[in-house]
């Protein structure tokens, strides 16, 4: 009976920005009306059920039961407030569940961006070469989301991949060895490889941001591939799950994470160069600024499958926002919630029996459970 689809329908019928109590009143009435329509249809189809006493999530007794269950979960120490990238829709103004995300084609600006090495001596040591007098050395990244560049804080490389230092007319480029040829073609450059090393040797070496006075470290990450790009992934931990995980593993604190994009998709006013701009409108301006400072190596449109809100059909992003979570594997007082839930499922008889395997698989594989939504019609 609850959820964003019903609240969205009320917004369509009655408009946005209604008082919260009015939204709930209208949602409850709409849900009750739908229950009666669907009940009649089921009865006509011959579906058997306790039609005079149906299970409705919006029955006050069931809502109270959920609150009691939540109180028990809190008491066990399983609820925590954390920062984690979640699917975020600017039109909904809310985090979305995975089931509320669909993939549609979208055209994005694909850019290759160079970040100058802040520690050329360490880089030279990693490659066992001399770089004195040191030329300009760029770690080049490829991304289809230039709007994330202002929030860059690190660089991911695969620890087992081979990386090359490539001498070109624009300086020395750090690239995955397998991608050197395709990258140079894309940049309209020629070059020769000076030395190679494994990605693990680059750990901790810092590269400077092209637009702001800060630098970020290289962090090894197994998810990095060579199917596209440069073999180096720029990490904006507020806007990517893998980025977030890799940075947190490198002892980043929540307070360290830069999160300039607000819930409506607009950069915070104090962000230099782009403050107050919506991220989609900022994309071309960021590309222009990168070109202005000499950090842009390539720029071309690309059409790719991209996350969209299934209600609004508009592009969404990953966005780190403070949320409340139920930790499935925290164990402040013994067994974790996941272990207790799985034990309960195993001890319960299911009819039909396949329901047990389905629920067990769902609980066994689910991540920490985000229980905060920026909406009015929920539990």
Secondary structure, 3 states (H helix, E strand, C coil): CCCHHHHHHHHHHHCCCCCHHHHHHHHHHHHHHHHHHHHHHHHHCCCCCCHHHCCCCCCHHHHHHHHHHHHHHHHCCCEEEEEEEEEEECCCCEEECHHHEEEEEEEEEEEEEEEEECCHHHHHHHHCCCCCCCCCEEEEEEECCHHHHHHCCEEEECCCCEEEEEEECCEEEEEEHHHHHHHHHHHCCCEEEEEEEEHHHHCCCEEECCCCCCEEEEEECCCCCCCCCCCEEEECHHHCHHHHHHHHHCCCCHHHCCCCECCCCEECCCCCCCCCCEHHHHHHHHHHHHHHCCCEEEEEEEEEEEEEECCCCCECEEEEEEEEEECCCCCCCCCCHHHHHHHHHHCCCCCCCHHHHHHHHHHHHCCCEECCCCCCCCC
